[in-house]
Amino acid sequence: MTQKDLAKKAGVSRQTILSIEKNKYTPSLTLAFEIANVFGVGIDEVFQYHIPEGGES
């Protein structure tokens, strides 16, 4: 699937998808669920959060 296809299905711009992929933009929870839904998987299969070393976020 292209960035353009994903963007269209998720209702955002291709630039938004590109920024998410490059870790320059953190999607809203709603958008994260929307993207996971496009792929038919749970949000945890698309996005992960790692607590920085030292335990502080």
mmCIF file of the N, C-alpha and C atoms, coordinates in Angstrom:
data_MODEL
# 
_entry.id   MODEL 
# 
loop_
_atom_site.group_PDB 
_atom_site.id 
_atom_site.type_symbol 
_atom_site.label_atom_id 
_atom_site.label_alt_id 
_atom_site.label_comp_id 
_atom_site.label_asym_id 
_atom_site.label_entity_id 
_atom_site.label_seq_id 
_atom_site.pdbx_PDB_ins_code 
_atom_site.Cartn_x 
_atom_site.Cartn_y 
_atom_site.Cartn_z 
_atom_site.occupancy 
_atom_site.B_iso_or_equiv 
_atom_site.pdbx_formal_charge 
_atom_site.auth_seq_id 
_atom_site.auth_comp_id 
_atom_site.auth_asym_id 
_atom_site.auth_atom_id 
_atom_site.pdbx_PDB_model_num 
ATOM 1   N N  . MET A 1 1  ? 0.849  -1.167 0.000  1.00 0.00 ? 1  MET A N  1 
ATOM 2   C CA . MET A 1 1  ? 0.000  0.000  0.000  1.00 0.00 ? 1  MET A CA 1 
ATOM 3   C C  . MET A 1 1  ? 0.904  1.242  0.000  1.00 0.00 ? 1  MET A C  1 
ATOM 4   N N  . THR A 1 2  ? 0.554  2.193  -0.814 1.00 0.00 ? 2  THR A N  1 
ATOM 5   C CA . THR A 1 2  ? 1.344  3.417  -0.876 1.00 0.00 ? 2  THR A CA 1 
ATOM 6   C C  . THR A 1 2  ? 0.953  4.363  0.256  1.00 0.00 ? 2  THR A C  1 
ATOM 7   N N  . GLN A 1 3  ? 1.817  5.334  0.507  1.00 0.00 ? 3  GLN A N  1 
ATOM 8   C CA . GLN A 1 3  ? 1.506  6.368  1.502  1.00 0.00 ? 3  GLN A CA 1 
ATOM 9   C C  . GLN A 1 3  ? 0.233  7.105  1.097  1.00 0.00 ? 3  GLN A C  1 
ATOM 10  N N  . LYS A 1 4  ? 0.095  7.341  -0.187 1.00 0.00 ? 4  LYS A N  1 
ATOM 11  C CA . LYS A 1 4  ? -1.085 8.044  -0.691 1.00 0.00 ? 4  LYS A CA 1 
ATOM 12  C C  . LYS A 1 4  ? -2.355 7.242  -0.422 1.00 0.00 ? 4  LYS A C  1 
ATOM 13  N N  . ASP A 1 5  ? -2.305 5.938  -0.663 1.00 0.00 ? 5  ASP A N  1 
ATOM 14  C CA . ASP A 1 5  ? -3.468 5.068  -0.411 1.00 0.00 ? 5  ASP A CA 1 
ATOM 15  C C  . ASP A 1 5  ? -3.838 5.067  1.069  1.00 0.00 ? 5  ASP A C  1 
ATOM 16  N N  . LEU A 1 6  ? -2.822 4.903  1.924  1.00 0.00 ? 6  LEU A N  1 
ATOM 17  C CA . LEU A 1 6  ? -3.068 4.891  3.360  1.00 0.00 ? 6  LEU A CA 1 
ATOM 18  C C  . LEU A 1 6  ? -3.634 6.226  3.821  1.00 0.00 ? 6  LEU A C  1 
ATOM 19  N N  . ALA A 1 7  ? -3.066 7.303  3.337  1.00 0.00 ? 7  ALA A N  1 
ATOM 20  C CA . ALA A 1 7  ? -3.536 8.634  3.708  1.00 0.00 ? 7  ALA A CA 1 
ATOM 21  C C  . ALA A 1 7  ? -5.003 8.821  3.344  1.00 0.00 ? 7  ALA A C  1 
ATOM 22  N N  . LYS A 1 8  ? -5.362 8.404  2.143  1.00 0.00 ? 8  LYS A N  1 
ATOM 23  C CA . LYS A 1 8  ? -6.749 8.547  1.689  1.00 0.00 ? 8  LYS A CA 1 
ATOM 24  C C  . LYS A 1 8  ? -7.690 7.739  2.576  1.00 0.00 ? 8  LYS A C  1 
ATOM 25  N N  . LYS A 1 9  ? -7.304 6.491  2.881  1.00 0.00 ? 9  LYS A N  1 
ATOM 26  C CA . LYS A 1 9  ? -8.163 5.636  3.696  1.00 0.00 ? 9  LYS A CA 1 
ATOM 27  C C  . LYS A 1 9  ? -8.264 6.125  5.138  1.00 0.00 ? 9  LYS A C  1 
ATOM 28  N N  . ALA A 1 10 ? -7.204 6.762  5.637  1.00 0.00 ? 10 ALA A N  1 
ATOM 29  C CA . ALA A 1 10 ? -7.198 7.259  7.014  1.00 0.00 ? 10 ALA A CA 1 
ATOM 30  C C  . ALA A 1 10 ? -7.734 8.684  7.115  1.00 0.00 ? 10 ALA A C  1 
ATOM 31  N N  . GLY A 1 11 ? -7.920 9.334  5.970  1.00 0.00 ? 11 GLY A N  1 
ATOM 32  C CA . GLY A 1 11 ? -8.472 10.687 5.968  1.00 0.00 ? 11 GLY A CA 1 
ATOM 33  C C  . GLY A 1 11 ? -7.485 11.785 6.319  1.00 0.00 ? 11 GLY A C  1 
ATOM 34  N N  . VAL A 1 12 ? -6.205 11.553 5.958  1.00 0.00 ? 12 VAL A N  1 
ATOM 35  C CA . VAL A 1 12 ? -5.171 12.552 6.206  1.00 0.00 ? 12 VAL A CA 1 
ATOM 36  C C  . VAL A 1 12 ? -4.353 12.751 4.935  1.00 0.00 ? 12 VAL A C  1 
ATOM 37  N N  . SER A 1 13 ? -3.385 13.651 4.999  1.00 0.00 ? 13 SER A N  1 
ATOM 38  C CA . SER A 1 13 ? -2.536 13.884 3.834  1.00 0.00 ? 13 SER A CA 1 
ATOM 39  C C  . SER A 1 13 ? -1.398 12.867 3.778  1.00 0.00 ? 13 SER A C  1 
ATOM 40  N N  . ARG A 1 14 ? -0.811 12.720 2.615  1.00 0.00 ? 14 ARG A N  1 
ATOM 41  C CA . ARG A 1 14 ? 0.344  11.846 2.457  1.00 0.00 ? 14 ARG A CA 1 
ATOM 42  C C  . ARG A 1 14 ? 1.499  12.364 3.302  1.00 0.00 ? 14 ARG A C  1 
ATOM 43  N N  . GLN A 1 15 ? 1.617  13.675 3.419  1.00 0.00 ? 15 GLN A N  1 
ATOM 44  C CA . GLN A 1 15 ? 2.674  14.279 4.235  1.00 0.00 ? 15 GLN A CA 1 
ATOM 45  C C  . GLN A 1 15 ? 2.546  13.862 5.697  1.00 0.00 ? 15 GLN A C  1 
ATOM 46  N N  . THR A 1 16 ? 1.312  13.728 6.181  1.00 0.00 ? 16 THR A N  1 
ATOM 47  C CA . THR A 1 16 ? 1.101  13.288 7.558  1.00 0.00 ? 16 THR A CA 1 
ATOM 48  C C  . THR A 1 16 ? 1.624  11.873 7.741  1.00 0.00 ? 16 THR A C  1 
ATOM 49  N N  . ILE A 1 17 ? 1.319  10.990 6.807  1.00 0.00 ? 17 ILE A N  1 
ATOM 50  C CA . ILE A 1 17 ? 1.805  9.613  6.880  1.00 0.00 ? 17 ILE A CA 1 
ATOM 51  C C  . ILE A 1 17 ? 3.323  9.585  6.826  1.00 0.00 ? 17 ILE A C  1 
ATOM 52  N N  . LEU A 1 18 ? 3.909  10.361 5.945  1.00 0.00 ? 18 LEU A N  1 
ATOM 53  C CA . LEU A 1 18 ? 5.359  10.444 5.823  1.00 0.00 ? 18 LEU A CA 1 
ATOM 54  C C  . LEU A 1 18 ? 5.987  10.912 7.137  1.00 0.00 ? 18 LEU A C  1 
ATOM 55  N N  . SER A 1 19 ? 5.402  11.928 7.748  1.00 0.00 ? 19 SER A N  1 
ATOM 56  C CA . SER A 1 19 ? 5.923  12.457 9.014  1.00 0.00 ? 19 SER A CA 1 
ATOM 57  C C  . SER A 1 19 ? 5.836  11.426 10.139 1.00 0.00 ? 19 SER A C  1 
ATOM 58  N N  . ILE A 1 20 ? 4.748  10.660 10.168 1.00 0.00 ? 20 ILE A N  1 
ATOM 59  C CA . ILE A 1 20 ? 4.609  9.602  11.169 1.00 0.00 ? 20 ILE A CA 1 
ATOM 60  C C  . ILE A 1 20 ? 5.695  8.548  10.959 1.00 0.00 ? 20 ILE A C  1 
ATOM 61  N N  . GLU A 1 21 ? 5.902  8.141  9.717  1.00 0.00 ? 21 GLU A N  1 
ATOM 62  C CA . GLU A 1 21 ? 6.907  7.125  9.412  1.00 0.00 ? 21 GLU A CA 1 
ATOM 63  C C  . GLU A 1 21 ? 8.310  7.569  9.797  1.00 0.00 ? 21 GLU A C  1 
ATOM 64  N N  . LYS A 1 22 ? 8.594  8.862  9.689  1.00 0.00 ? 22 LYS A N  1 
ATOM 65  C CA . LYS A 1 22 ? 9.920  9.386  10.007 1.00 0.00 ? 22 LYS A CA 1 
ATOM 66  C C  . LYS A 1 22 ? 10.046 9.811  11.477 1.00 0.00 ? 22 LYS A C  1 
ATOM 67  N N  . ASN A 1 23 ? 9.026  9.496  12.283 1.00 0.00 ? 23 ASN A N  1 
ATOM 68  C CA . ASN A 1 23 ? 9.006  9.868  13.703 1.00 0.00 ? 23 ASN A CA 1 
ATOM 69  C C  . ASN A 1 23 ? 9.128  11.371 13.928 1.00 0.00 ? 23 ASN A C  1 
ATOM 70  N N  . LYS A 1 24 ? 8.594  12.149 12.989 1.00 0.00 ? 24 LYS A N  1 
ATOM 71  C CA . LYS A 1 24 ? 8.595  13.600 13.138 1.00 0.00 ? 24 LYS A CA 1 
ATOM 72  C C  . LYS A 1 24 ? 7.241  14.105 13.619 1.00 0.00 ? 24 LYS A C  1 
ATOM 73  N N  . TYR A 1 25 ? 6.258  13.205 13.675 1.00 0.00 ? 25 TYR A N  1 
ATOM 74  C CA . TYR A 1 25 ? 4.904  13.560 14.092 1.00 0.00 ? 25 TYR A CA 1 
ATOM 75  C C  . TYR A 1 25 ? 4.300  12.371 14.813 1.00 0.00 ? 25 TYR A C  1 
ATOM 76  N N  . THR A 1 26 ? 3.703  12.644 15.960 1.00 0.00 ? 26 THR A N  1 
ATOM 77  C CA . THR A 1 26 ? 3.001  11.608 16.710 1.00 0.00 ? 26 THR A CA 1 
ATOM 78  C C  . THR A 1 26 ? 1.514  11.768 16.436 1.00 0.00 ? 26 THR A C  1 
ATOM 79  N N  . PRO A 1 27 ? 0.870  10.746 15.884 1.00 0.00 ? 27 PRO A N  1 
ATOM 80  C CA . PRO A 1 27 ? -0.552 10.872 15.550 1.00 0.00 ? 27 PRO A CA 1 
ATOM 81  C C  . PRO A 1 27 ? -1.419 10.923 16.803 1.00 0.00 ? 27 PRO A C  1 
ATOM 82  N N  . SER A 1 28 ? -2.581 11.505 16.659 1.00 0.00 ? 28 SER A N  1 
ATOM 83  C CA . SER A 1 28 ? -3.558 11.469 17.742 1.00 0.00 ? 28 SER A CA 1 
ATOM 84  C C  . SER A 1 28 ? -3.975 10.019 17.953 1.00 0.00 ? 28 SER A C  1 
ATOM 85  N N  . LEU A 1 29 ? -4.551 9.749  19.096 1.00 0.00 ? 29 LEU A N  1 
ATOM 86  C CA . LEU A 1 29 ? -5.020 8.393  19.374 1.00 0.00 ? 29 LEU A CA 1 
ATOM 87  C C  . LEU A 1 29 ? -6.068 7.975  18.344 1.00 0.00 ? 29 LEU A C  1 
ATOM 88  N N  . THR A 1 30 ? -6.931 8.898  17.980 1.00 0.00 ? 30 THR A N  1 
ATOM 89  C CA . THR A 1 30 ? -7.964 8.609  16.981 1.00 0.00 ? 30 THR A CA 1 
ATOM 90  C C  . THR A 1 30 ? -7.340 8.218  15.644 1.00 0.00 ? 30 THR A C  1 
ATOM 91  N N  . LEU A 1 31 ? -6.344 8.979  15.202 1.00 0.00 ? 31 LEU A N  1 
ATOM 92  C CA . LEU A 1 31 ? -5.685 8.672  13.934 1.00 0.00 ? 31 LEU A CA 1 
ATOM 93  C C  . LEU A 1 31 ? -4.931 7.352  14.021 1.00 0.00 ? 31 LEU A C  1 
ATOM 94  N N  . ALA A 1 32 ? -4.296 7.090  15.150 1.00 0.00 ? 32 ALA A N  1 
ATOM 95  C CA . ALA A 1 32 ? -3.583 5.822  15.315 1.00 0.00 ? 32 ALA A CA 1 
ATOM 96  C C  . ALA A 1 32 ? -4.543 4.642  15.170 1.00 0.00 ? 32 ALA A C  1 
ATOM 97  N N  . PHE A 1 33 ? -5.721 4.740  15.806 1.00 0.00 ? 33 PHE A N  1 
ATOM 98  C CA . PHE A 1 33 ? -6.718 3.675  15.663 1.00 0.00 ? 33 PHE A CA 1 
ATOM 99  C C  . PHE A 1 33 ? -7.213 3.588  14.215 1.00 0.00 ? 33 PHE A C  1 
ATOM 100 N N  . GLU A 1 34 ? -7.373 4.714  13.569 1.00 0.00 ? 34 GLU A N  1 
ATOM 101 C CA . GLU A 1 34 ? -7.840 4.731  12.173 1.00 0.00 ? 34 GLU A CA 1 
ATOM 102 C C  . GLU A 1 34 ? -6.837 4.016  11.265 1.00 0.00 ? 34 GLU A C  1 
ATOM 103 N N  . ILE A 1 35 ? -5.556 4.283  11.451 1.00 0.00 ? 35 ILE A N  1 
ATOM 104 C CA . ILE A 1 35 ? -4.521 3.640  10.644 1.00 0.00 ? 35 ILE A CA 1 
ATOM 105 C C  . ILE A 1 35 ? -4.509 2.130  10.904 1.00 0.00 ? 35 ILE A C  1 
ATOM 106 N N  . ALA A 1 36 ? -4.586 1.736  12.162 1.00 0.00 ? 36 ALA A N  1 
ATOM 107 C CA . ALA A 1 36 ? -4.632 0.309  12.490 1.00 0.00 ? 36 ALA A CA 1 
ATOM 108 C C  . ALA A 1 36 ? -5.847 -0.348 11.856 1.00 0.00 ? 36 ALA A C  1 
ATOM 109 N N  . ASN A 1 37 ? -6.962 0.344  11.883 1.00 0.00 ? 37 ASN A N  1 
ATOM 110 C CA . ASN A 1 37 ? -8.196 -0.173 11.292 1.00 0.00 ? 37 ASN A CA 1 
ATOM 111 C C  . ASN A 1 37 ? -8.048 -0.392 9.785  1.00 0.00 ? 37 ASN A C  1 
ATOM 112 N N  . VAL A 1 38 ? -7.335 0.499  9.113  1.00 0.00 ? 38 VAL A N  1 
ATOM 113 C CA . VAL A 1 38 ? -7.101 0.343  7.671  1.00 0.00 ? 38 VAL A CA 1 
ATOM 114 C C  . VAL A 1 38 ? -6.429 -0.999 7.397  1.00 0.00 ? 38 VAL A C  1 
ATOM 115 N N  . PHE A 1 39 ? -5.497 -1.379 8.268  1.00 0.00 ? 39 PHE A N  1 
ATOM 116 C CA . PHE A 1 39 ? -4.774 -2.639 8.096  1.00 0.00 ? 39 PHE A CA 1 
ATOM 117 C C  . PHE A 1 39 ? -5.486 -3.827 8.716  1.00 0.00 ? 39 PHE A C  1 
ATOM 118 N N  . GLY A 1 40 ? -6.579 -3.568 9.436  1.00 0.00 ? 40 GLY A N  1 
ATOM 119 C CA . GLY A 1 40 ? -7.341 -4.648 10.045 1.00 0.00 ? 40 GLY A CA 1 
ATOM 120 C C  . GLY A 1 40 ? -6.617 -5.318 11.209 1.00 0.00 ? 40 GLY A C  1 
ATOM 121 N N  . VAL A 1 41 ? -5.804 -4.546 11.928 1.00 0.00 ? 41 VAL A N  1 
ATOM 122 C CA . VAL A 1 41 ? -5.054 -5.078 13.066 1.00 0.00 ? 41 VAL A CA 1 
ATOM 123 C C  . VAL A 1 41 ? -5.252 -4.180 14.276 1.00 0.00 ? 41 VAL A C  1 
ATOM 124 N N  . GLY A 1 42 ? -4.778 -4.654 15.429 1.00 0.00 ? 42 GLY A N  1 
ATOM 125 C CA . GLY A 1 42 ? -4.842 -3.849 16.636 1.00 0.00 ? 42 GLY A CA 1 
ATOM 126 C C  . GLY A 1 42 ? -3.819 -2.732 16.601 1.00 0.00 ? 42 GLY A C  1 
ATOM 127 N N  . ILE A 1 43 ? -4.092 -1.690 17.339 1.00 0.00 ? 43 ILE A N  1 
ATOM 128 C CA . ILE A 1 43 ? -3.203 -0.527 17.366 1.00 0.00 ? 43 ILE A CA 1 
ATOM 129 C C  . ILE A 1 43 ? -1.789 -0.912 17.798 1.00 0.00 ? 43 ILE A C  1 
ATOM 130 N N  . ASP A 1 44 ? -1.668 -1.909 18.685 1.00 0.00 ? 44 ASP A N  1 
ATOM 131 C CA . ASP A 1 44 ? -0.355 -2.313 19.180 1.00 0.00 ? 44 ASP A CA 1 
ATOM 132 C C  . ASP A 1 44 ? 0.479  -3.026 18.119 1.00 0.00 ? 44 ASP A C  1 
ATOM 133 N N  . GLU A 1 45 ? -0.134 -3.416 17.019 1.00 0.00 ? 45 GLU A N  1 
ATOM 134 C CA . GLU A 1 45 ? 0.627  -4.028 15.929 1.00 0.00 ? 45 GLU A CA 1 
ATOM 135 C C  . GLU A 1 45 ? 1.187  -2.978 14.973 1.00 0.00 ? 45 GLU A C  1 
ATOM 136 N N  . VAL A 1 46 ? 0.687  -1.761 15.074 1.00 0.00 ? 46 VAL A N  1 
ATOM 137 C CA . VAL A 1 46 ? 1.137  -0.678 14.202 1.00 0.00 ? 46 VAL A CA 1 
ATOM 138 C C  . VAL A 1 46 ? 2.034  0.298  14.955 1.00 0.00 ? 46 VAL A C  1 
ATOM 139 N N  . PHE A 1 47 ? 1.684  0.592  16.198 1.00 0.00 ? 47 PHE A N  1 
ATOM 140 C CA . PHE A 1 47 ? 2.416  1.573  16.996 1.00 0.00 ? 47 PHE A CA 1 
ATOM 141 C C  . PHE A 1 47 ? 2.896  0.960  18.298 1.00 0.00 ? 47 PHE A C  1 
ATOM 142 N N  . GLN A 1 48 ? 4.085  1.371  18.717 1.00 0.00 ? 48 GLN A N  1 
ATOM 143 C CA . GLN A 1 48 ? 4.620  0.964  20.006 1.00 0.00 ? 48 GLN A CA 1 
ATOM 144 C C  . GLN A 1 48 ? 5.177  2.196  20.701 1.00 0.00 ? 48 GLN A C  1 
ATOM 145 N N  . TYR A 1 49 ? 5.149  2.135  22.030 1.00 0.00 ? 49 TYR A N  1 
ATOM 146 C CA . TYR A 1 49 ? 5.730  3.211  22.817 1.00 0.00 ? 49 TYR A CA 1 
ATOM 147 C C  . TYR A 1 49 ? 6.800  2.612  23.704 1.00 0.00 ? 49 TYR A C  1 
ATOM 148 N N  . HIS A 1 50 ? 7.967  3.190  23.653 1.00 0.00 ? 50 HIS A N  1 
ATOM 149 C CA . HIS A 1 50 ? 9.071  2.707  24.474 1.00 0.00 ? 50 HIS A CA 1 
ATOM 150 C C  . HIS A 1 50 ? 9.446  3.799  25.465 1.00 0.00 ? 50 HIS A C  1 
ATOM 151 N N  . ILE A 1 51 ? 9.466  3.438  26.733 1.00 0.00 ? 51 ILE A N  1 
ATOM 152 C CA . ILE A 1 51 ? 9.863  4.391  27.770 1.00 0.00 ? 51 ILE A CA 1 
ATOM 153 C C  . ILE A 1 51 ? 11.369 4.597  27.647 1.00 0.00 ? 51 ILE A C  1 
ATOM 154 N N  . PRO A 1 52 ? 11.772 5.849  27.584 1.00 0.00 ? 52 PRO A N  1 
ATOM 155 C CA . PRO A 1 52 ? 13.219 6.125  27.457 1.00 0.00 ? 52 PRO A CA 1 
ATOM 156 C C  . PRO A 1 52 ? 13.992 5.546  28.636 1.00 0.00 ? 52 PRO A C  1 
ATOM 157 N N  . GLU A 1 53 ? 15.241 5.205  28.389 1.00 0.00 ? 53 GLU A N  1 
ATOM 158 C CA . GLU A 1 53 ? 16.077 4.647  29.444 1.00 0.00 ? 53 GLU A CA 1 
ATOM 159 C C  . GLU A 1 53 ? 16.124 5.601  30.628 1.00 0.00 ? 53 GLU A C  1 
ATOM 160 N N  . GLY A 1 54 ? 16.004 5.060  31.806 1.00 0.00 ? 54 GLY A N  1 
ATOM 161 C CA . GLY A 1 54 ? 15.939 5.879  33.011 1.00 0.00 ? 54 GLY A CA 1 
ATOM 162 C C  . GLY A 1 54 ? 14.540 5.948  33.562 1.00 0.00 ? 54 GLY A C  1 
ATOM 163 N N  . GLY A 1 55 ? 13.568 5.459  32.785 1.00 0.00 ? 55 GLY A N  1 
ATOM 164 C CA . GLY A 1 55 ? 12.197 5.359  33.254 1.00 0.00 ? 55 GLY A CA 1 
ATOM 165 C C  . GLY A 1 55 ? 11.354 6.604  33.165 1.00 0.00 ? 55 GLY A C  1 
ATOM 166 N N  . GLU A 1 56 ? 11.918 7.713  32.795 1.00 0.00 ? 56 GLU A N  1 
ATOM 167 C CA . GLU A 1 56 ? 11.147 8.955  32.660 1.00 0.00 ? 56 GLU A CA 1 
ATOM 168 C C  . GLU A 1 56 ? 10.642 9.095  31.237 1.00 0.00 ? 56 GLU A C  1 
ATOM 169 N N  . SER A 1 57 ? 9.405  9.557  31.102 1.00 0.00 ? 57 SER A N  1 
ATOM 170 C CA . SER A 1 57 ? 8.864  9.754  29.761 1.00 0.00 ? 57 SER A CA 1 
ATOM 171 C C  . SER A 1 57 ? 8.927  11.201 29.363 1.00 0.00 ? 57 SER A C  1 
# 
